[in-house]
Amino acid sequence: MKTVFKVLLGLVLLLVVAAVATRWFLSDKLDAYVRDTIVESGSRDLQTGFNVESVSISLRRASAKLEGIRIDNPDGYSDRPVLQVASVLVDFEITTIDDPVLVIEEVTILNPVVNYEINEQGVANLDVLEERIARKSAGASSSQGDRLLIIDRLDFRGGSITARALREPDQELVFDFPVVFMTDLGSPNGASPEQLGQQVSTVLVERVINAAKKAGVESLVETQKERLLERASEKLGEKLDKLIDRD
């Protein structure tokens, strides 16, 4: 699940940084530019379909809004999106817009819908995206000039998580996305987006796991493991039979 949170925080960072870098644009051009920047960067990093329906930025009110976020499943999984978010609302401190540490007053993520799938090889779709993000991070050169952030308040509201194994598509679990409210992220000196992602992920993953356990997701995963073992045993038996036939 860490992938989901890193992607969402990455979207927020892209949104604010792109807005700051192009704030001399007219409002309509700024919105389109930032949306295109986010979609291009997200599609490249995740190597899958990525879309944001609209971006609305008001530098006068120091606020921004993304709507209709959708990230497609990697190849080899269902045609459901791995993540959909109704909207992300961001309020940032305008006086810090040119400072080394940008202060974001509030980030509200509304109705995130996560589709967690395990393929026939036992690999989860989010693990695939996590690996792609890790490769991207490893290949990127860090700079001392990277923007640091402080997020005064981060709020997840609503949403749901669906979990299923593709070998048993009818046996899926659906449970509520945990309500999460966090404050003073990156305080007092600021933190990198990666550090913030780890900080948020630690809390969120724990709460998602607890919610998943209550919904019975462990039994789903265990069933998938058992079927994978059965399949491996069958293949081994077939190979042994062939060897016996040769003798």
N, C-alpha and C positions, 0 to 999 in steps of 0.2 A: 504493500500500500504506500510505501514511501514515495514511489514514483508519482502518484497522484498529487501529493502535497508539494513536491519539488516543482512539478509542472505548473501548479497554480501560483506558487510564489514567483516562479520564473515569469509567468504572464504579468503579474503585478509589476515586477521590476522592468520588464520590457515596456510596459505601458507608460510608466512614469519617466523612464530615461528617454524614450522616444519623444514623449511630449516636451520634456525639457530641452532636448537637442533641437527641436524644430518649432519652438514657441513663437517664432516670428511669422510662421505661416498663418494664413487666414484659417478660421475655425473649421470650415468644411474640408479644406485640404489637409489640415492637421489630422482630423479624425480618420480620413482615408489612408493617409500615410502611415499612421501608427497601426491601424488594422493590418495593412499589407505587411508591415515589418514584423508584427507578431505572427501572422500566418506563415510567412516565409521562414522565419527562424524556427518556429515550432515544427513545421513539416520537415525541415532539414535535420533537426536534431533527433526527432522521434522516428523518422523514416516511415511515416504512415500518414494517412489522410488527417488533416488538421484544419479546422475552420472556426472563425469567429464572425458571427453575423454582423455585429455592429460595434463600434467604439465611439463613445461620446466624451469629449474632454472640455472642461471649462477651466482655463487658467485663472480667470478672474475669481472663480469660486474655489480654486485649488482642488478640483474633484474630477473624477473620471469614472466611466462605467463601461464594462464589457458585457455584451449580451450574446447568448446563443453559442457557447463554446462547445465544440465537439471534436473528440479525438477518436479516430477509427481504430479498430482492432488491428494488430499485426497480421500478416499472412499466416494462414493455418488455423485461424480461429473463426468464430461466427461473424456474421455481418452486422452484429450489434456494435455500437460504439463502446469503447472501453471506458470513456468518460464523457459525460455531458454536464454542463453547468448552466443554469438559467441566467445568472448574472454575477458579476464581481464588481463591487462598489469600492472605490478608493478615495480617501480624503488625505491630502498631503499638506505639510506645513510650507506655505509659499515662501516664507523668509529663509528657508534652508535650501531653496531650489538650486543655488549655485555653490553650496557648501560641500566639503568632502563627505559629510555625513548627512544624508537626506532623511528627514523625519516624516514618516507616514503616520498620520494621526489614527486612521482606522481603515481596515480592510474587512469587508463583509462578503462572504462567499455564500450565495443563495442556491439551495437545492442541487447540490452535487449528486449525480447519479453514477455510481461505479458498477461496472460489469466485470466481475472477477471470474476468469475461466481457466480451467486446467485442461491442456490438450491430451491426446492419447499417449504422449511420451512423458506425461507428468510435469510438464513445464507450464507455469502460469503466464498469462498474457502480460501482466504487470512486471513480471521478472524479465521478460524480453525487452520491454521499454526501459526498465531500470538499467539493463546491460548497455543499451544504446546510449543512454544519458551518461553512464560511467565512462564509456569510450570517448564520448565527446568531451567530457570534463578532463580526462587524462590527456587528450590531444591538444587542449587549449592551454596557451601560456598565460600564467597569472601575471598581473601587473600591480605594482604598488599604487598605481593610480585608480584601481578598481573602486567603484562607488560602494561606500558602506551605508547601511540602512539601520534605522530604528523604527520599529512598528509599535506604536503605543497600544493598539488594540487589534486583535485578529479574531474574527467571529465566523464560525461555520453554522449555518442555519438550514434545517430541513434536509431533504435528500434521502437517498437509500442506497443500499449495496445489494447486488445480486451475485450469488456464488453458485457455480455449477461445474461439473466435469463433463467434457464433451462426449465421453463414452456413455454417459447417462444424462442426456440433455433434458429429460423430463423431470429429473430430480434436482431441482434448483431451490436455493434458499434465498429469501428476500428479507432483509432486516433494515431498520432505520439507521441512517448515518448518525453517529454519535454527536450530541450537542457539545460544542467545544468553544470556550471563550478564554483567550490568552492575552496577557498584557506585558508591556515593557520588554518586548523582544529586541535583543541587541543593545539594550541599555547597559552602561551609560555612554560608551564610546563608539557604538555602532558595530555592525557585524556584516560579513559578506553574505550574499544571497545563499551560498552553499551552507554557511554556518547556521543561518536562520532556518534553512530547510531541514537541517539535522535536528535543530532544537524543536521545531514544530513536529517533525516526524516522530520523535521519541514519545511525545505525549499522545499524538493522534493514533499512531499505530497501536499503542497499548489499549486505547479505548475502543478502537475498531476490533481488535482481537477479542476483547472482552464481550463486545456486542455479538461478534461472530460465534463465539463459544455458546452464548445463550441461545443463539438461533440454531445450533447444531452443525456448524460448518465443519467441525472436527470429524464428525462421522462421514461427511461427504468426502473429505480428503483421504481418510483412512480407507474408505471403500475404493477410491481411485487407486490407492497404493496396492491394495489387495489384488485388484484386477490387473495391474501392471505386473505384479509378481506371477500371477497365474499365466499371463501371456508369455512372460519370459520362460516359465517352466515348460509351457507347451512347445515353444521354439527349441528349447534344449532337448526335450523329448524327441522332437522330430529329427534333430541332428544325430542323436544317439541311435534312433531307428535306422537311419541311413547308413551309419557306420556298421551296425549289426548286419544289415542286408549285404554290405560289401564283403563282410567276412563269410 
